[in-house]
Amino acid sequence: MRPHLRAGIAVYNAGRYHAAHDAWEDRWLALDTGDDERFLHGLIQFTAVVHHGRGENWSGAQGLAESAGEYLTDLPADYRGVDLETVRRFLVRVAADPEAIDWTEPPELTHDGSVLGYEDLDFEATAIAATVIAEADGYDEALVEGAIDYARDELADSEDGRFVGLLFSFVRERDQRPVVYQRLGDHVRREQQKDDDVAGLFD
């Protein structure tokens, strides 16, 4: 769960409130009822609260704040490294009066005492964030997933190669993301062509 959790937190802290839940949703759907299920369910609804609140959908924000608070209410104040007490206090305020909230500065999420940004993510969490960003921003998800596969091959060979570096740049360098994506695409297509050229030679 840790890479997914950290990826979603970093996406959220980057202001991508709606997209953040995509880092957690598959993990949440695979869980049986229990603390982890309620934890992720509550976080997903928390991000929806912020999304609706910033869009001035007061009834949506208020209803989800009540629901999210119920999911998180019995969990420890620090669960899986996340400061839930700050989240719960915010949800109580939204449930009471969403129009009284300063939605320009929703609470940041912390993990192990730190406010996570993209630069704090290791490779696995960065790979998850890359797929979330690709889906949210309309990039070719299959191409990004192909780049992740090639990056994993580099890491398996104990190399810190071009795919690893480009994936980190794709996630971390928002202003350069279109250019980095173009370079990723060029490298993926080149590697795929090499694979196609070799395929079947020894059958």
Phi, psi and omega in degrees: 000331188306311180299318179296318181299311182293322179298312181297322178297316180295319177299315177301311183294342175278003178090008179264070190294321180287319185290334187304324185296337181295335178288338186253338194298314181298319178296317180297314183296334181276352185271145168280170178303134179165186184298316181296321179296315180293324179299307181292322177300315179295318179296318179299316179291327176301315179295326177292324176303311181296317179302312181291321180297318179293335176269008179060031171270082189295318182293321178296316180296317183294314181297318180289328177297318178297315181293314180299319179299323178294320179294325187265352194299321186264004179278155178302156181301328176239098184247125184051035176085359182262133178285091182280338182297319177296318179298314183295319179298319178296317180297323177298317180295319179294317180299327180284317183195090183297335181284347180273356184276142170276096186283354176285342180225070175293159183297141173281154176263139178244155174223127184052038174085000182240144172281113186280137168240175181302328182290347180269357185272139172281185186298313185297317178292324177296320178298319178295315178299323180297318179291323177296313180296318180301314180295316184292326186257005174080021173281161179290108184295324180296323179294316180295320178295324175297319178296322178296318178299315179294324178295321178295323176298318178299315181294324178296331177269013180060036178246145173252076192269194188294324181292319178300311182297319181291324178294317175300318180293321180302319181282316191276331188255082186303315183293333181262004188304315180299321179292316179297319179299319178299318178293320176302314180299317179300315182291321179297313181297323179295316179292322178295323178295319176299316179298319180293324181293327182275331185304130175087352183297328186248016177283000000 
